[in-house]
Amino acid sequence: MSELRNPSILIEKTPEVHPLAVVDSKAELDQGVVIGPGSVVGAEVKIGANTWVGPNVILDGKLTIGSQNRIFPGACLGLEPQDLKYKGASTEVVIGDGNTIRECVTINRATDEGEETKIGNGNLLMAYCHLGHNCLLGNGIVMSNGIQVAGHVVIEDRAVIGGCLGIHQFVHIGGLAMVGGMTRVDRDVPPFCLVEGHPGRLRGLNKVGLRRSGLGNNDGGELRQLQQIWTLLFRSDHVIAEAIELAREENLMSSAEHLCDFISASIQKGRRGPMPSIASND
């Protein structure tokens, strides 16, 4: 019985499939792929180079996995969506490169013909996370244990989401946002913001995350402008639509412009758009 290798030192070579794994002959395994004991790989699965699949993992349906991923025991990826509208359409899960998918994570296919659930690169999904149908995740996202994500959720790059919480369907979480553990996430979370509570409320900017990202480097002018715009949007006496117009009169840097664009788009969504601040009565 062959011994599983450390996934961090995989090198390119012929795929290694444990004798107790079941891999369909039509599945496509690139060089250096390792399939652990008890795992099942379906006919429409494609796995990129040097991806490690631990014991008792289920990979099925139309599923494409990139290179250098680590998939831990009990994960179930590419199965049918938990959506009563699903009628057997040929839908897909696409996973990028360098992701870590921990124990018992579930990622479901999309609902309607030609659609996909998609995950970018370098993300960490900790144990017992669930991604529903049609979700779209960017890059460098950290999701703590036990996060339940409903369908059609979008999460932008480098967001950090605390554990043991639910995210309502169609919610959009902006880049570099920080969501505290056990928060009820039922509205959009603007980029660069810190959200916490039940129900969730904006508490301010995610200053620690922003500084770690390098936004506060050099003279810190971009971070200062972002704080000024955030205060105008969420702490002034102006309604948000009016505050956005006032903000756009300034020479906005990229982060502040993205914040304004996000809020504008979120308002158009109605009841799922932007989460109010802690000072709001909304």
VEXDREN-2710 file (C-alpha; in Angstrom, 1 decimal):
% VEXDREN-2710
k/r/px/py/pz
1/MET/0.0/0.0/0.0
2/SER/1.6/3.2/-1.2
3/GLU/2.2/6.0/1.4
4/LEU/0.7/9.4/0.7
5/ARG/3.3/12.1/0.3
6/ASN/3.4/15.5/1.9
7/PRO/1.4/17.8/-0.4
8/SER/3.8/20.6/0.1
9/ILE/6.6/18.8/-1.6
10/LEU/4.8/17.4/-4.6
11/ILE/6.8/17.3/-7.8
12/GLU/5.8/16.6/-11.4
13/LYS/5.5/12.9/-12.1
14/THR/2.9/10.3/-13.1
15/PRO/-0.3/10.6/-11.1
16/GLU/-0.4/8.5/-7.9
17/VAL/-3.7/6.8/-7.2
18/HIS/-4.1/4.9/-4.0
19/PRO/-5.3/1.3/-4.6
20/LEU/-8.4/2.0/-2.4
21/ALA/-9.4/5.0/-4.5
22/VAL/-11.9/4.8/-7.3
23/VAL/-11.1/6.9/-10.4
24/ASP/-13.2/6.8/-13.5
25/SER/-11.1/6.0/-16.6
26/LYS/-12.4/9.1/-18.3
27/ALA/-11.2/11.4/-15.6
28/GLU/-8.2/13.6/-16.5
29/LEU/-5.3/13.7/-14.0
30/ASP/-2.3/15.8/-14.7
31/GLN/1.3/15.1/-13.6
32/GLY/2.0/14.9/-9.9
33/VAL/-1.7/14.4/-8.9
34/VAL/-2.1/12.3/-5.7
35/ILE/-5.4/10.6/-5.0
36/GLY/-5.8/9.3/-1.4
37/PRO/-7.5/6.1/-0.2
38/GLY/-11.3/6.0/-0.3
39/SER/-11.6/8.9/-2.7
40/VAL/-13.9/8.9/-5.7
41/VAL/-13.2/10.8/-8.9
42/GLY/-15.9/10.9/-11.5
43/ALA/-15.8/10.8/-15.3
44/GLU/-16.0/14.6/-16.0
45/VAL/-13.4/15.6/-13.5
46/LYS/-10.2/17.3/-14.6
47/ILE/-7.4/17.8/-12.0
48/GLY/-4.3/20.0/-12.6
49/ALA/-0.7/19.3/-11.9
50/ASN/0.6/18.6/-8.4
51/THR/-2.9/18.7/-6.8
52/TRP/-3.1/16.6/-3.7
53/VAL/-6.5/14.9/-2.9
54/GLY/-6.6/13.4/0.6
55/PRO/-8.6/10.4/1.8
56/ASN/-12.3/10.0/1.4
57/VAL/-12.8/12.9/-0.9
58/ILE/-15.7/13.0/-3.5
59/LEU/-15.0/14.7/-6.8
60/ASP/-17.9/14.3/-9.2
61/GLY/-19.9/16.1/-11.9
62/LYS/-18.4/18.6/-14.3
63/LEU/-15.5/19.7/-12.2
64/THR/-12.2/21.4/-13.2
65/ILE/-9.5/21.8/-10.6
66/GLY/-6.3/23.7/-11.3
67/SER/-2.8/23.0/-10.1
68/GLN/-1.1/22.9/-6.7
69/ASN/-4.4/22.6/-4.7
70/ARG/-4.7/20.7/-1.5
71/ILE/-8.1/19.0/-0.8
72/PHE/-8.5/17.5/2.6
73/PRO/-10.5/14.4/3.8
74/GLY/-14.3/14.4/3.5
75/ALA/-14.5/17.3/1.0
76/CYS/-17.3/16.9/-1.6
77/LEU/-16.8/19.0/-4.7
78/GLY/-18.9/19.3/-7.9
79/LEU/-22.1/17.6/-6.7
80/GLU/-25.6/18.7/-7.8
81/PRO/-26.8/22.1/-6.4
82/GLN/-29.2/22.0/-3.5
83/ASP/-31.7/24.0/-5.5
84/LEU/-35.2/22.8/-6.2
85/LYS/-35.0/24.6/-9.6
86/TYR/-32.2/22.3/-10.8
87/LYS/-33.4/20.0/-13.6
88/GLY/-30.3/18.2/-14.5
89/ALA/-28.6/20.8/-16.6
90/SER/-24.9/20.5/-17.5
91/THR/-23.4/22.9/-15.1
92/GLU/-19.9/23.2/-13.6
93/VAL/-17.5/23.9/-10.8
94/VAL/-14.2/25.6/-11.7
95/ILE/-11.5/25.9/-9.1
96/GLY/-8.2/27.7/-9.8
97/ASP/-4.7/27.1/-8.5
98/GLY/-3.1/27.0/-5.1
99/ASN/-6.2/26.7/-3.0
100/THR/-6.5/24.9/0.3
101/ILE/-9.8/23.2/0.8
102/ARG/-10.0/21.7/4.3
103/GLU/-12.1/18.9/5.8
104/CYS/-15.7/18.3/4.8
105/VAL/-16.0/21.4/2.6
106/THR/-18.8/21.2/0.0
107/ILE/-18.9/23.1/-3.2
108/ASN/-22.0/22.7/-5.5
109/ARG/-22.4/23.1/-9.2
110/ALA/-24.5/25.9/-10.7
111/THR/-28.2/25.5/-11.4
112/ASP/-28.9/26.4/-15.1
113/GLU/-27.4/25.3/-18.4
114/GLY/-24.0/26.8/-19.1
115/GLU/-23.5/28.4/-15.6
116/GLU/-20.7/27.7/-13.2
117/THR/-19.7/28.0/-9.6
118/LYS/-16.2/29.5/-9.7
119/ILE/-13.3/29.9/-7.3
120/GLY/-10.1/31.8/-8.0
121/ASN/-6.5/31.2/-6.7
122/GLY/-4.8/31.0/-3.4
123/ASN/-8.0/30.8/-1.2
124/LEU/-8.3/29.0/2.2
125/LEU/-11.6/27.4/2.9
126/MET/-11.5/25.9/6.4
127/ALA/-13.4/22.9/7.7
128/TYR/-17.1/22.5/7.1
129/CYS/-17.5/25.5/4.8
130/HIS/-20.3/25.2/2.2
131/LEU/-20.5/27.1/-1.1
132/GLY/-23.9/27.0/-2.8
133/HIS/-24.7/27.0/-6.5
134/ASN/-23.5/29.9/-8.7
135/CYS/-21.1/31.4/-6.1
136/LEU/-18.2/33.4/-7.4
137/LEU/-15.0/33.7/-5.3
138/GLY/-11.9/35.8/-6.2
139/ASN/-8.4/35.3/-5.0
140/GLY/-6.7/35.2/-1.6
141/ILE/-9.9/34.8/0.4
142/VAL/-9.8/33.3/3.9
143/MET/-13.0/31.6/5.1
144/SER/-12.9/30.3/8.7
145/ASN/-14.6/27.1/9.9
146/GLY/-18.3/26.5/9.5
147/ILE/-19.3/29.2/7.0
148/GLN/-22.5/28.5/5.1
149/VAL/-22.7/30.4/1.8
150/ALA/-26.0/30.4/-0.1
151/GLY/-26.4/30.6/-3.9
152/HIS/-25.3/33.4/-6.1
153/VAL/-22.9/35.0/-3.5
154/VAL/-19.9/37.0/-4.8
155/ILE/-16.8/37.4/-2.6
156/GLU/-14.1/39.6/-3.9
157/ASP/-10.3/39.3/-3.5
158/ARG/-8.7/39.1/0.0
159/ALA/-11.8/39.2/2.0
160/VAL/-11.6/37.6/5.4
161/ILE/-14.7/35.9/6.9
162/GLY/-15.0/34.8/10.5
163/GLY/-16.4/31.4/11.4
164/CYS/-19.8/30.0/12.2
165/LEU/-22.0/32.3/10.1
166/GLY/-24.4/32.3/7.2
167/ILE/-24.3/34.4/4.1
168/HIS/-27.7/35.1/2.4
169/GLN/-28.2/34.4/-1.3
170/PHE/-27.2/37.1/-3.8
171/VAL/-25.1/39.0/-1.2
172/HIS/-21.9/40.6/-2.5
173/ILE/-18.8/40.9/-0.2
174/GLY/-16.2/43.4/-1.3
175/GLY/-12.5/43.0/-1.5
176/LEU/-10.4/43.4/1.7
177/ALA/-13.6/43.3/3.8
178/MET/-13.4/41.7/7.2
179/VAL/-16.5/39.9/8.6
180/GLY/-16.5/39.0/12.2
181/GLY/-17.4/35.5/13.4
182/MET/-21.1/34.7/13.9
183/THR/-22.2/37.8/12.1
184/ARG/-25.6/37.6/10.2
185/VAL/-24.6/38.6/6.7
186/ASP/-27.9/39.4/4.9
187/ARG/-26.8/42.5/3.0
188/ASP/-23.9/43.5/0.8
189/VAL/-20.6/44.1/2.6
190/PRO/-18.7/47.1/1.0
191/PRO/-15.0/46.6/0.2
192/PHE/-12.4/47.6/2.8
193/CYS/-15.0/47.6/5.6
194/LEU/-15.3/45.8/9.0
195/VAL/-18.6/44.2/9.6
196/GLU/-19.8/42.5/12.8
197/GLY/-23.0/41.8/14.7
198/HIS/-26.4/40.1/14.6
199/PRO/-27.8/41.6/12.5
200/GLY/-24.5/42.6/10.8
201/ARG/-23.6/46.3/10.9
202/LEU/-20.6/48.3/9.5
203/ARG/-18.2/49.2/12.3
204/GLY/-15.6/51.1/10.2
205/LEU/-12.8/50.4/7.9
206/ASN/-10.8/47.2/8.0
207/LYS/-7.7/49.2/9.0
208/VAL/-5.5/46.2/10.0
209/GLY/-6.2/44.4/6.7
210/LEU/-5.7/47.6/4.7
211/ARG/-2.3/48.2/6.3
212/ARG/-1.3/44.6/5.8
213/SER/-2.3/44.9/2.1
214/GLY/0.1/47.8/1.7
215/LEU/-2.6/50.5/1.2
216/GLY/-1.2/52.5/4.0
217/ASN/2.4/52.5/2.7
218/ASN/4.4/55.5/1.7
219/ASP/2.5/58.7/2.8
220/GLY/-0.7/56.8/3.5
221/GLY/-2.7/59.2/1.4
222/GLU/-4.9/56.6/-0.2
223/LEU/-5.9/55.2/3.2
224/ARG/-6.6/58.7/4.5
225/GLN/-8.8/59.5/1.6
226/LEU/-10.6/56.2/2.0
227/GLN/-11.4/57.0/5.6
228/GLN/-12.7/60.5/4.6
229/ILE/-15.0/59.0/2.0
230/TRP/-16.2/56.3/4.3
231/THR/-17.0/58.9/6.9
232/LEU/-18.9/61.0/4.3
233/LEU/-20.9/57.9/3.2
234/PHE/-21.7/56.4/6.6
235/ARG/-21.3/59.1/9.2
236/SER/-22.5/62.3/7.7
237/ASP/-26.0/63.7/7.5
238/HIS/-26.2/63.1/3.8
239/VAL/-28.2/60.2/2.4
240/ILE/-25.9/57.7/0.7
241/ALA/-26.8/58.6/-2.9
242/GLU/-26.1/62.3/-2.2
243/ALA/-22.9/61.4/-0.4
244/ILE/-21.7/59.4/-3.3
245/GLU/-22.2/62.4/-5.6
246/LEU/-20.3/64.6/-3.3
247/ALA/-17.5/62.1/-3.1
248/ARG/-17.2/61.9/-6.9
249/GLU/-16.5/65.6/-6.9
250/GLU/-13.1/64.8/-5.4
251/ASN/-10.1/63.4/-7.2
252/LEU/-10.7/59.8/-6.0
253/MET/-7.9/57.3/-5.8
254/SER/-8.7/53.7/-6.9
255/SER/-9.8/52.3/-3.5
256/ALA/-12.2/55.2/-2.8
257/GLU/-13.6/55.0/-6.3
258/HIS/-14.1/51.3/-6.0
259/LEU/-16.0/51.8/-2.7
260/CYS/-18.3/54.4/-4.3
261/ASP/-18.9/52.2/-7.4
262/PHE/-19.7/49.2/-5.1
263/ILE/-22.2/51.2/-3.0
264/SER/-23.9/52.6/-6.1
265/ALA/-24.3/49.1/-7.6
266/SER/-25.4/47.7/-4.3
267/ILE/-28.2/50.3/-3.9
268/GLN/-29.7/49.2/-7.2
269/LYS/-30.2/45.7/-5.8
270/GLY/-32.7/47.0/-3.2
271/ARG/-33.3/44.9/-0.1
272/ARG/-29.9/43.1/-0.4
273/GLY/-27.9/46.2/-0.9
274/PRO/-25.5/47.8/1.3
275/MET/-25.3/46.9/5.0
276/PRO/-26.0/49.9/7.3
277/SER/-23.5/51.3/9.7
278/ILE/-23.8/50.8/13.5
279/ALA/-25.1/54.4/13.8
280/SER/-27.9/53.7/11.4
281/ASN/-31.5/52.9/12.4
282/ASP/-32.0/51.0/9.1
END
